[in-house]
């Protein structure tokens, strides 16, 4: 839903500002969210 989209966008903006390790973790979590969405 709309909340998921907002969360995904915020996650992308946040990951670009964090360290590579945090970015990788954020991408992994985002990937899991996409799987849950399907």
mmCIF entry with sequence, helices, sheets and N, C-alpha, C, O atoms, coordinates in Angstrom:
data_MODEL
# 
_entry.id   MODEL 
# 
_entity.id                         1 
_entity.type                       polymer 
_entity.pdbx_number_of_molecules   1 
# 
_entity_poly.entity_id                      1 
_entity_poly.type                           'polypeptide(L)' 
_entity_poly.nstd_linkage                   no 
_entity_poly.nstd_monomer                   no 
_entity_poly.pdbx_seq_one_letter_code       
;(UNK)(UNK)(UNK)(UNK)(UNK)(UNK)(UNK)(UNK)(UNK)(UNK)(UNK)(UNK)(UNK)(UNK)(UNK)(UNK)
(UNK)(UNK)(UNK)(UNK)(UNK)(UNK)(UNK)(UNK)(UNK)(UNK)(UNK)(UNK)(UNK)(UNK)(UNK)(UNK)
(UNK)(UNK)(UNK)(UNK)(UNK)(UNK)
;
_entity_poly.pdbx_seq_one_letter_code_can   XXXXXXXXXXXXXXXXXXXXXXXXXXXXXXXXXXXXXX 
_entity_poly.pdbx_strand_id                 A 
# 
loop_
_entity_poly_seq.entity_id 
_entity_poly_seq.num 
_entity_poly_seq.mon_id 
_entity_poly_seq.hetero 
1 1  UNK n 
1 2  UNK n 
1 3  UNK n 
1 4  UNK n 
1 5  UNK n 
1 6  UNK n 
1 7  UNK n 
1 8  UNK n 
1 9  UNK n 
1 10 UNK n 
1 11 UNK n 
1 12 UNK n 
1 13 UNK n 
1 14 UNK n 
1 15 UNK n 
1 16 UNK n 
1 17 UNK n 
1 18 UNK n 
1 19 UNK n 
1 20 UNK n 
1 21 UNK n 
1 22 UNK n 
1 23 UNK n 
1 24 UNK n 
1 25 UNK n 
1 26 UNK n 
1 27 UNK n 
1 28 UNK n 
1 29 UNK n 
1 30 UNK n 
1 31 UNK n 
1 32 UNK n 
1 33 UNK n 
1 34 UNK n 
1 35 UNK n 
1 36 UNK n 
1 37 UNK n 
1 38 UNK n 
# 
_struct_asym.id          A 
_struct_asym.entity_id   1 
# 
loop_
_struct_conf.conf_type_id 
_struct_conf.id 
_struct_conf.pdbx_PDB_helix_id 
_struct_conf.beg_label_comp_id 
_struct_conf.beg_label_asym_id 
_struct_conf.beg_label_seq_id 
_struct_conf.pdbx_beg_PDB_ins_code 
_struct_conf.end_label_comp_id 
_struct_conf.end_label_asym_id 
_struct_conf.end_label_seq_id 
_struct_conf.pdbx_end_PDB_ins_code 
_struct_conf.beg_auth_comp_id 
_struct_conf.beg_auth_asym_id 
_struct_conf.beg_auth_seq_id 
_struct_conf.end_auth_comp_id 
_struct_conf.end_auth_asym_id 
_struct_conf.end_auth_seq_id 
_struct_conf.pdbx_PDB_helix_class 
_struct_conf.details 
_struct_conf.pdbx_PDB_helix_length 
HELX_P HELX_P1 AA1 UNK A 2  ? UNK A 15 ? UNK A 2  UNK A 15 1 ? 14 
HELX_P HELX_P2 AA2 UNK A 20 ? UNK A 37 ? UNK A 20 UNK A 37 1 ? 18 
# 
_struct_conf_type.id          HELX_P 
_struct_conf_type.criteria    ? 
_struct_conf_type.reference   ? 
# 
loop_
_atom_site.group_PDB 
_atom_site.id 
_atom_site.type_symbol 
_atom_site.label_atom_id 
_atom_site.label_alt_id 
_atom_site.label_comp_id 
_atom_site.label_asym_id 
_atom_site.label_entity_id 
_atom_site.label_seq_id 
_atom_site.pdbx_PDB_ins_code 
_atom_site.Cartn_x 
_atom_site.Cartn_y 
_atom_site.Cartn_z 
_atom_site.occupancy 
_atom_site.B_iso_or_equiv 
_atom_site.pdbx_formal_charge 
_atom_site.auth_seq_id 
_atom_site.auth_comp_id 
_atom_site.auth_asym_id 
_atom_site.auth_atom_id 
_atom_site.pdbx_PDB_model_num 
ATOM 1   N N  . UNK A 1 1  ? 0.820  -1.200  0.000  1.00 0.00 ? 1  UNK A N  1 
ATOM 2   C CA . UNK A 1 1  ? 0.000  0.000   0.000  1.00 0.00 ? 1  UNK A CA 1 
ATOM 3   C C  . UNK A 1 1  ? 0.859  1.257   0.000  1.00 0.00 ? 1  UNK A C  1 
ATOM 4   O O  . UNK A 1 1  ? 2.070  1.197   -0.214 1.00 0.00 ? 1  UNK A O  1 
ATOM 5   N N  . UNK A 1 2  ? 0.230  2.374   0.238  1.00 0.00 ? 2  UNK A N  1 
ATOM 6   C CA . UNK A 1 2  ? 0.938  3.660   0.224  1.00 0.00 ? 2  UNK A CA 1 
ATOM 7   C C  . UNK A 1 2  ? 2.034  3.692   1.285  1.00 0.00 ? 2  UNK A C  1 
ATOM 8   O O  . UNK A 1 2  ? 3.106  4.248   1.047  1.00 0.00 ? 2  UNK A O  1 
ATOM 9   N N  . UNK A 1 3  ? 1.780  3.107   2.443  1.00 0.00 ? 3  UNK A N  1 
ATOM 10  C CA . UNK A 1 3  ? 2.776  3.085   3.512  1.00 0.00 ? 3  UNK A CA 1 
ATOM 11  C C  . UNK A 1 3  ? 4.037  2.360   3.076  1.00 0.00 ? 3  UNK A C  1 
ATOM 12  O O  . UNK A 1 3  ? 5.148  2.768   3.416  1.00 0.00 ? 3  UNK A O  1 
ATOM 13  N N  . UNK A 1 4  ? 3.860  1.277   2.317  1.00 0.00 ? 4  UNK A N  1 
ATOM 14  C CA . UNK A 1 4  ? 5.017  0.519   1.848  1.00 0.00 ? 4  UNK A CA 1 
ATOM 15  C C  . UNK A 1 4  ? 5.865  1.360   0.902  1.00 0.00 ? 4  UNK A C  1 
ATOM 16  O O  . UNK A 1 4  ? 7.093  1.366   0.990  1.00 0.00 ? 4  UNK A O  1 
ATOM 17  N N  . UNK A 1 5  ? 5.197  2.069   -0.001 1.00 0.00 ? 5  UNK A N  1 
ATOM 18  C CA . UNK A 1 5  ? 5.919  2.909   -0.961 1.00 0.00 ? 5  UNK A CA 1 
ATOM 19  C C  . UNK A 1 5  ? 6.705  3.982   -0.231 1.00 0.00 ? 5  UNK A C  1 
ATOM 20  O O  . UNK A 1 5  ? 7.868  4.235   -0.544 1.00 0.00 ? 5  UNK A O  1 
ATOM 21  N N  . UNK A 1 6  ? 6.063  4.610   0.744  1.00 0.00 ? 6  UNK A N  1 
ATOM 22  C CA . UNK A 1 6  ? 6.737  5.651   1.524  1.00 0.00 ? 6  UNK A CA 1 
ATOM 23  C C  . UNK A 1 6  ? 7.937  5.063   2.246  1.00 0.00 ? 6  UNK A C  1 
ATOM 24  O O  . UNK A 1 6  ? 9.007  5.672   2.285  1.00 0.00 ? 6  UNK A O  1 
ATOM 25  N N  . UNK A 1 7  ? 7.758  3.873   2.821  1.00 0.00 ? 7  UNK A N  1 
ATOM 26  C CA . UNK A 1 7  ? 8.844  3.216   3.547  1.00 0.00 ? 7  UNK A CA 1 
ATOM 27  C C  . UNK A 1 7  ? 9.998  2.893   2.597  1.00 0.00 ? 7  UNK A C  1 
ATOM 28  O O  . UNK A 1 7  ? 11.166 3.067   2.945  1.00 0.00 ? 7  UNK A O  1 
ATOM 29  N N  . UNK A 1 8  ? 9.666  2.426   1.410  1.00 0.00 ? 8  UNK A N  1 
ATOM 30  C CA . UNK A 1 8  ? 10.690 2.064   0.436  1.00 0.00 ? 8  UNK A CA 1 
ATOM 31  C C  . UNK A 1 8  ? 11.481 3.290   -0.004 1.00 0.00 ? 8  UNK A C  1 
ATOM 32  O O  . UNK A 1 8  ? 12.707 3.246   -0.099 1.00 0.00 ? 8  UNK A O  1 
ATOM 33  N N  . UNK A 1 9  ? 10.772 4.386   -0.273 1.00 0.00 ? 9  UNK A N  1 
ATOM 34  C CA . UNK A 1 9  ? 11.434 5.618   -0.705 1.00 0.00 ? 9  UNK A CA 1 
ATOM 35  C C  . UNK A 1 9  ? 12.318 6.150   0.410  1.00 0.00 ? 9  UNK A C  1 
ATOM 36  O O  . UNK A 1 9  ? 13.457 6.548   0.168  1.00 0.00 ? 9  UNK A O  1 
ATOM 37  N N  . UNK A 1 10 ? 11.796 6.158   1.635  1.00 0.00 ? 10 UNK A N  1 
ATOM 38  C CA . UNK A 1 10 ? 12.581 6.640   2.766  1.00 0.00 ? 10 UNK A CA 1 
ATOM 39  C C  . UNK A 1 10 ? 13.803 5.752   2.965  1.00 0.00 ? 10 UNK A C  1 
ATOM 40  O O  . UNK A 1 10 ? 14.881 6.245   3.296  1.00 0.00 ? 10 UNK A O  1 
ATOM 41  N N  . UNK A 1 11 ? 13.645 4.456   2.767  1.00 0.00 ? 11 UNK A N  1 
ATOM 42  C CA . UNK A 1 11 ? 14.755 3.530   2.921  1.00 0.00 ? 11 UNK A CA 1 
ATOM 43  C C  . UNK A 1 11 ? 15.844 3.808   1.899  1.00 0.00 ? 11 UNK A C  1 
ATOM 44  O O  . UNK A 1 11 ? 17.030 3.737   2.218  1.00 0.00 ? 11 UNK A O  1 
ATOM 45  N N  . UNK A 1 12 ? 15.449 4.122   0.676  1.00 0.00 ? 12 UNK A N  1 
ATOM 46  C CA . UNK A 1 12 ? 16.430 4.417   -0.368 1.00 0.00 ? 12 UNK A CA 1 
ATOM 47  C C  . UNK A 1 12 ? 17.209 5.680   -0.027 1.00 0.00 ? 12 UNK A C  1 
ATOM 48  O O  . UNK A 1 12 ? 18.433 5.716   -0.151 1.00 0.00 ? 12 UNK A O  1 
ATOM 49  N N  . UNK A 1 13 ? 16.494 6.717   0.405  1.00 0.00 ? 13 UNK A N  1 
ATOM 50  C CA . UNK A 1 13 ? 17.156 7.970   0.749  1.00 0.00 ? 13 UNK A CA 1 
ATOM 51  C C  . UNK A 1 13 ? 18.078 7.770   1.951  1.00 0.00 ? 13 UNK A C  1 
ATOM 52  O O  . UNK A 1 13 ? 19.172 8.331   2.005  1.00 0.00 ? 13 UNK A O  1 
ATOM 53  N N  . UNK A 1 14 ? 17.630 6.971   2.907  1.00 0.00 ? 14 UNK A N  1 
ATOM 54  C CA . UNK A 1 14 ? 18.423 6.740   4.112  1.00 0.00 ? 14 UNK A CA 1 
ATOM 55  C C  . UNK A 1 14 ? 19.679 5.932   3.777  1.00 0.00 ? 14 UNK A C  1 
ATOM 56  O O  . UNK A 1 14 ? 20.767 6.253   4.257  1.00 0.00 ? 14 UNK A O  1 
ATOM 57  N N  . UNK A 1 15 ? 19.537 4.899   2.968  1.00 0.00 ? 15 UNK A N  1 
ATOM 58  C CA . UNK A 1 15 ? 20.664 4.023   2.661  1.00 0.00 ? 15 UNK A CA 1 
ATOM 59  C C  . UNK A 1 15 ? 21.769 4.780   1.932  1.00 0.00 ? 15 UNK A C  1 
ATOM 60  O O  . UNK A 1 15 ? 22.945 4.440   2.060  1.00 0.00 ? 15 UNK A O  1 
ATOM 61  N N  . UNK A 1 16 ? 21.396 5.803   1.170  1.00 0.00 ? 16 UNK A N  1 
ATOM 62  C CA . UNK A 1 16 ? 22.402 6.562   0.426  1.00 0.00 ? 16 UNK A CA 1 
ATOM 63  C C  . UNK A 1 16 ? 23.226 7.443   1.357  1.00 0.00 ? 16 UNK A C  1 
ATOM 64  O O  . UNK A 1 16 ? 24.294 7.925   0.981  1.00 0.00 ? 16 UNK A O  1 
ATOM 65  N N  . UNK A 1 17 ? 22.726 7.653   2.576  1.00 0.00 ? 17 UNK A N  1 
ATOM 66  C CA . UNK A 1 17 ? 23.418 8.519   3.524  1.00 0.00 ? 17 UNK A CA 1 
ATOM 67  C C  . UNK A 1 17 ? 24.179 7.718   4.575  1.00 0.00 ? 17 UNK A C  1 
ATOM 68  O O  . UNK A 1 17 ? 24.957 8.280   5.345  1.00 0.00 ? 17 UNK A O  1 
ATOM 69  N N  . UNK A 1 18 ? 23.955 6.405   4.606  1.00 0.00 ? 18 UNK A N  1 
ATOM 70  C CA . UNK A 1 18 ? 24.587 5.576   5.622  1.00 0.00 ? 18 UNK A CA 1 
ATOM 71  C C  . UNK A 1 18 ? 25.862 4.938   5.084  1.00 0.00 ? 18 UNK A C  1 
ATOM 72  O O  . UNK A 1 18 ? 26.228 5.146   3.927  1.00 0.00 ? 18 UNK A O  1 
ATOM 73  N N  . UNK A 1 19 ? 26.536 4.160   5.932  1.00 0.00 ? 19 UNK A N  1 
ATOM 74  C CA . UNK A 1 19 ? 27.756 3.473   5.528  1.00 0.00 ? 19 UNK A CA 1 
ATOM 75  C C  . UNK A 1 19 ? 27.411 2.314   4.595  1.00 0.00 ? 19 UNK A C  1 
ATOM 76  O O  . UNK A 1 19 ? 26.264 1.868   4.572  1.00 0.00 ? 19 UNK A O  1 
ATOM 77  N N  . UNK A 1 20 ? 28.373 1.825   3.831  1.00 0.00 ? 20 UNK A N  1 
ATOM 78  C CA . UNK A 1 20 ? 28.125 0.704   2.911  1.00 0.00 ? 20 UNK A CA 1 
ATOM 79  C C  . UNK A 1 20 ? 27.514 -0.501  3.617  1.00 0.00 ? 20 UNK A C  1 
ATOM 80  O O  . UNK A 1 20 ? 26.671 -1.190  3.044  1.00 0.00 ? 20 UNK A O  1 
ATOM 81  N N  . UNK A 1 21 ? 27.929 -0.760  4.849  1.00 0.00 ? 21 UNK A N  1 
ATOM 82  C CA . UNK A 1 21 ? 27.392 -1.903  5.580  1.00 0.00 ? 21 UNK A CA 1 
ATOM 83  C C  . UNK A 1 21 ? 25.905 -1.699  5.844  1.00 0.00 ? 21 UNK A C  1 
ATOM 84  O O  . UNK A 1 21 ? 25.097 -2.605  5.639  1.00 0.00 ? 21 UNK A O  1 
ATOM 85  N N  . UNK A 1 22 ? 25.552 -0.493  6.302  1.00 0.00 ? 22 UNK A N  1 
ATOM 86  C CA . UNK A 1 22 ? 24.151 -0.203  6.568  1.00 0.00 ? 22 UNK A CA 1 
ATOM 87  C C  . UNK A 1 22 ? 23.352 -0.220  5.270  1.00 0.00 ? 22 UNK A C  1 
ATOM 88  O O  . UNK A 1 22 ? 22.200 -0.653  5.241  1.00 0.00 ? 22 UNK A O  1 
ATOM 89  N N  . UNK A 1 23 ? 23.979 0.256   4.201  1.00 0.00 ? 23 UNK A N  1 
ATOM 90  C CA . UNK A 1 23 ? 23.304 0.286   2.908  1.00 0.00 ? 23 UNK A CA 1 
ATOM 91  C C  . UNK A 1 23 ? 22.984 -1.136  2.451  1.00 0.00 ? 23 UNK A C  1 
ATOM 92  O O  . UNK A 1 23 ? 21.893 -1.406  1.948  1.00 0.00 ? 23 UNK A O  1 
ATOM 93  N N  . UNK A 1 24 ? 23.942 -2.036  2.631  1.00 0.00 ? 24 UNK A N  1 
ATOM 94  C CA . UNK A 1 24 ? 23.721 -3.420  2.242  1.00 0.00 ? 24 UNK A CA 1 
ATOM 95  C C  . UNK A 1 24 ? 22.603 -4.048  3.053  1.00 0.00 ? 24 UNK A C  1 
ATOM 96  O O  . UNK A 1 24 ? 21.782 -4.799  2.527  1.00 0.00 ? 24 UNK A O  1 
ATOM 97  N N  . UNK A 1 25 ? 22.583 -3.731  4.340  1.00 0.00 ? 25 UNK A N  1 
ATOM 98  C CA . UNK A 1 25 ? 21.538 -4.263  5.207  1.00 0.00 ? 25 UNK A CA 1 
ATOM 99  C C  . UNK A 1 25 ? 20.185 -3.695  4.802  1.00 0.00 ? 25 UNK A C  1 
ATOM 100 O O  . UNK A 1 25 ? 19.188 -4.418  4.778  1.00 0.00 ? 25 UNK A O  1 
ATOM 101 N N  . UNK A 1 26 ? 20.145 -2.413  4.486  1.00 0.00 ? 26 UNK A N  1 
ATOM 102 C CA . UNK A 1 26 ? 18.900 -1.765  4.080  1.00 0.00 ? 26 UNK A CA 1 
ATOM 103 C C  . UNK A 1 26 ? 18.383 -2.395  2.792  1.00 0.00 ? 26 UNK A C  1 
ATOM 104 O O  . UNK A 1 26 ? 17.181 -2.619  2.646  1.00 0.00 ? 26 UNK A O  1 
ATOM 105 N N  . UNK A 1 27 ? 19.288 -2.681  1.857  1.00 0.00 ? 27 UNK A N  1 
ATOM 106 C CA . UNK A 1 27 ? 18.881 -3.294  0.595  1.00 0.00 ? 27 UNK A CA 1 
ATOM 107 C C  . UNK A 1 27 ? 18.337 -4.698  0.838  1.00 0.00 ? 27 UNK A C  1 
ATOM 108 O O  . UNK A 1 27 ? 17.385 -5.124  0.184  1.00 0.00 ? 27 UNK A O  1 
ATOM 109 N N  . UNK A 1 28 ? 18.948 -5.414  1.784  1.00 0.00 ? 28 UNK A N  1 
ATOM 110 C CA . UNK A 1 28 ? 18.481 -6.756  2.087  1.00 0.00 ? 28 UNK A CA 1 
ATOM 111 C C  . UNK A 1 28 ? 17.074 -6.705  2.667  1.00 0.00 ? 28 UNK A C  1 
ATOM 112 O O  . UNK A 1 28 ? 16.206 -7.490  2.284  1.00 0.00 ? 28 UNK A O  1 
ATOM 113 N N  . UNK A 1 29 ? 16.855 -5.773  3.596  1.00 0.00 ? 29 UNK A N  1 
ATOM 114 C CA . UNK A 1 29 ? 15.542 -5.619  4.210  1.00 0.00 ? 29 UNK A CA 1 
ATOM 115 C C  . UNK A 1 29 ? 14.528 -5.209  3.149  1.00 0.00 ? 29 UNK A C  1 
ATOM 116 O O  . UNK A 1 29 ? 13.405 -5.714  3.132  1.00 0.00 ? 29 UNK A O  1 
ATOM 117 N N  . UNK A 1 30 ? 14.922 -4.295  2.265  1.00 0.00 ? 30 UNK A N  1 
ATOM 118 C CA . UNK A 1 30 ? 14.031 -3.832  1.201  1.00 0.00 ? 30 UNK A CA 1 
ATOM 119 C C  . UNK A 1 30 ? 13.664 -5.008  0.304  1.00 0.00 ? 30 UNK A C  1 
ATOM 120 O O  . UNK A 1 30 ? 12.515 -5.122  -0.122 1.00 0.00 ? 30 UNK A O  1 
ATOM 121 N N  . UNK A 1 31 ? 14.626 -5.886  0.011  1.00 0.00 ? 31 UNK A N  1 
ATOM 122 C CA . UNK A 1 31 ? 14.389 -7.047  -0.833 1.00 0.00 ? 31 UNK A CA 1 
ATOM 123 C C  . UNK A 1 31 ? 13.379 -7.973  -0.164 1.00 0.00 ? 31 UNK A C  1 
ATOM 124 O O  . UNK A 1 31 ? 12.497 -8.516  -0.829 1.00 0.00 ? 31 UNK A O  1 
ATOM 125 N N  . UNK A 1 32 ? 13.505 -8.153  1.144  1.00 0.00 ? 32 UNK A N  1 
ATOM 126 C CA . UNK A 1 32 ? 12.574 -8.998  1.885  1.00 0.00 ? 32 UNK A CA 1 
ATOM 127 C C  . UNK A 1 32 ? 11.175 -8.399  1.843  1.00 0.00 ? 32 UNK A C  1 
ATOM 128 O O  . UNK A 1 32 ? 10.188 -9.127  1.730  1.00 0.00 ? 32 UNK A O  1 
ATOM 129 N N  . UNK A 1 33 ? 11.086 -7.060  1.936  1.00 0.00 ? 33 UNK A N  1 
ATOM 130 C CA . UNK A 1 33 ? 9.789  -6.392  1.873  1.00 0.00 ? 33 UNK A CA 1 
ATOM 131 C C  . UNK A 1 33 ? 9.138  -6.630  0.514  1.00 0.00 ? 33 UNK A C  1 
ATOM 132 O O  . UNK A 1 33 ? 7.924  -6.815  0.427  1.00 0.00 ? 33 UNK A O  1 
ATOM 133 N N  . UNK A 1 34 ? 9.943  -6.624  -0.545 1.00 0.00 ? 34 UNK A N  1 
ATOM 134 C CA . UNK A 1 34 ? 9.398  -6.858  -1.879 1.00 0.00 ? 34 UNK A CA 1 
ATOM 135 C C  . UNK A 1 34 ? 8.864  -8.283  -1.983 1.00 0.00 ? 34 UNK A C  1 
ATOM 136 O O  . UNK A 1 34 ? 7.819  -8.512  -2.593 1.00 0.00 ? 34 UNK A O  1 
ATOM 137 N N  . UNK A 1 35 ? 9.568  -9.233  -1.397 1.00 0.00 ? 35 UNK A N  1 
ATOM 138 C CA . UNK A 1 35 ? 9.112  -10.614 -1.420 1.00 0.00 ? 35 UNK A CA 1 
ATOM 139 C C  . UNK A 1 35 ? 7.806  -10.755 -0.650 1.00 0.00 ? 35 UNK A C  1 
ATOM 140 O O  . UNK A 1 35 ? 6.909  -11.487 -1.068 1.00 0.00 ? 35 UNK A O  1 
ATOM 141 N N  . UNK A 1 36 ? 7.701  -10.052 0.478  1.00 0.00 ? 36 UNK A N  1 
ATOM 142 C CA . UNK A 1 36 ? 6.484  -10.106 1.277  1.00 0.00 ? 36 UNK A CA 1 
ATOM 143 C C  . UNK A 1 36 ? 5.330  -9.452  0.537  1.00 0.00 ? 36 UNK A C  1 
ATOM 144 O O  . UNK A 1 36 ? 4.177  -9.850  0.705  1.00 0.00 ? 36 UNK A O  1 
ATOM 145 N N  . UNK A 1 37 ? 5.633  -8.450  -0.285 1.00 0.00 ? 37 UNK A N  1 
ATOM 146 C CA . UNK A 1 37 ? 4.603  -7.738  -1.033 1.00 0.00 ? 37 UNK A CA 1 
ATOM 147 C C  . UNK A 1 37 ? 3.975  -8.660  -2.075 1.00 0.00 ? 37 UNK A C  1 
ATOM 148 O O  . UNK A 1 37 ? 2.785  -8.557  -2.374 1.00 0.00 ? 37 UNK A O  1 
ATOM 149 N N  . UNK A 1 38 ? 4.783  -9.556  -2.620 1.00 0.00 ? 38 UNK A N  1 
ATOM 150 C CA . UNK A 1 38 ? 4.288  -10.495 -3.626 1.00 0.00 ? 38 UNK A CA 1 
ATOM 151 C C  . UNK A 1 38 ? 3.585  -11.638 -2.966 1.00 0.00 ? 38 UNK A C  1 
ATOM 152 O O  . UNK A 1 38 ? 3.095  -12.538 -3.648 1.00 0.00 ? 38 UNK A O  1 
# 
